[in-house]
Amino acid sequence: MSNRFIVSLLLFLQVFSNQTKSQSNILNSLESPVIFKGDDSTAYRDPAVLFYKNKFYLFFTLIKTEKGKIYSYTAQSQSEDLKHWKPVKIITPKDQSLDFCSPGNVVRYKNEWVLCLQTYPRPDYTADQKPRYGTADSRLYTMRSKELKNWTAPEILKVKGADVKFADSGRMIDPYLLEDKDEKGKWWCFYKQNGVSMSYSYDLRNWTFYGHTESGENVCVLNENNEYILIHSPANGIAVKRSSDLKSWKDSGNPITLGQKEWEWAKGRITAGTVVNLKGEKKVGKYVMFFHGSGPKTEQEGDFDRNASIGIAWSDDLLQWDWPGKKE
């Protein structure tokens, strides 16, 4: 075997090793915890994530100030490495009387994808007004797609039952869909109303109300080790609750505020954490959390419809968290 061949082989193995290492350390290669950065006329909020065929599909609320008026949209982007993202695509209409936003998650049902989201009506909302929140007509919806690109028109999610009128449903926001851990084909919708409320369905269209428990907003729920792990947002930070039966819940760990003390872009609030378990994926190997931070002002001071950014962190156990540039 010639020396030239050995040198070439060693170089090939080194390149291959570096490529493999790069693929397996996708998180460690990130230089900033900020995925999408807001500014004085833009806010990125309420992330929802799907990891499918080695791609991250990120859905989120996009708030834009346009000619003095403030509009909320649901938008999406995608990435293979968490650094380079496709151009943001708005998938809901421009309409202050609806303002579709706060996507919860995307699930696979039969032969299509189902995205859950909400309306957040703020009619005649202009930039010179104080931060306004969605009216009592805020409701839950779903949209469907065959290929995660083109989506159907939003369809109302009647989580209180088909016989309950729209006007009698009550204000509800932040939906999240999850299949039952014990009964395949039974689906749950978690949503913000009286803490977190829960309804179930066998077809994602006909729903039965189940009950509610104390919780913050922007609920995300994992199904692991024969228990439900509920991740929610109190006034500030991200908290975790656990249950084996959806009736009795226990708090788990302390509220998570990540690097908020050092992050000017999140000084006002950290919230809306959504977590996916990618510990089994070679190029990730962690629980990954997407969230949004607002700042430097608080949301009440004005950084609600502007200066809100989507960030990222990761963990092995949902207790200790890391992020790009973390100070040891």
Secondary structure, DSSP 8 states (H G I E B T S, - for coil): --HHHHHHHHHHHHHHHHHHHHHHTTTTT---SEEE--BTTEEEEEEEEEEETTEEEEEEEEEEEETTEEEEEEEEEEESSSSS----EE-S---TTT-EE----EEEETTEEEEEEEE---TT-BTTS------TT--EEEEEESSSSS----EE--TT-TTS-GGGS---EEEEEEE-SSSTT-EEEEEESSSEEEEEESSSSSEEEEEEE---EEEEEEEETTEEEEEEE-SSSBEEEEESSSSS-EE-S--B-TTTTT-GGGSSEEEEEEEEEETTSTTT-EEEEEEEEE-SS-TTTTTTSSSEEEEEEEESSSSSEE-TT---
